[in-house]
Amino acid sequence: MEHKEDIIISDLEVMMHARNYRQWIVNKVKPFIGNRILEIGSGIGNNIEYLLDRELVVGIDSHSECEKYLCRRFKKSNIFAFTMDIANTKDITRLSEFKFDTILCFNVLEHIEDELIGLQNMKEILVSNGSIILIVPAFNFLYGGIDKAVGHKRRYTKKSLLKITNLLDMKIQTLNFMNFFGIFGWFLNNKILNRKAESLPQILFFDKYIAPFSEKLERIFPPPIGLSLIGVFRKE
């Protein structure tokens, strides 16, 4: 029987194949990314791969195997990895010395039981005028078997995300949807077929044929809804 951390690593390795999709995400938020970066839930470094030119990148994850994997994958002096939980205030305050100007939290907030504590800890270790960049799954009507299987506590709307982030007293820089066409595939798998895991063939098909087209289209016509919600919030 596979251990839980082996399954997590295996799932993250599947997403390594989704290069077009991952590049699309980074392109969406790149104007807001600074030079001293913390990534929450960095996994095996699938996003850090696109940030190797930055002054400093620190990845934290609650799974120790992810820390080991990331260290093996990127043997660079500006890349660090730690096993930490963003909701553990005592642990996180130790990171203040890095003076982060950007915190990335891509598809992680929905896993945190107390999301407000997690966000407050992020803000606490940011320098003034630093940014928190969030990507979260959108719309509760899409919540289903895959969400449960991967540990999602919730999905978000603009209203529900603003309700929690407004308590942080940070300035909204942008809040918008991405991946309109992804809604249909997710609804089919999650609500109709009631699958418990994502399909590698589907991911590869989406990454090769849908993601490049969607990125170009949504650059011209920003979608009114999407599978994901992106928010950027600045500490003043």
SULLIN-V100698 format. One line per field, one symbol per residue. burial: I if it has 16 or more other C-alpha atoms within 10 Angstrom, else O. Layout:
# SULLIN-V100698
burial->???
This chain:
# SULLIN-V100698
burial->OOOOOOOIIOOIOOIIIIIIIIIIIIOOIOOIIIOIIIIIIIIIIIIIOOIOOOOIIIIIIIIOIIIOOIIOOIOOOOIIIIIIIIIOIOOIOOIOOIIIIIIIIIIIIIIIOOIIOIIIIIIOIIIOOIIIIIIIIIIOOIIIIIIOOOOIOIIIIIOOIOOOIOOOOIOIOOIIIIIIIIIOOIIOIIIOOOIOOIOOOOIIOIIIOIIOOIIOOOOOOOOOIIIIIIIIIIIO
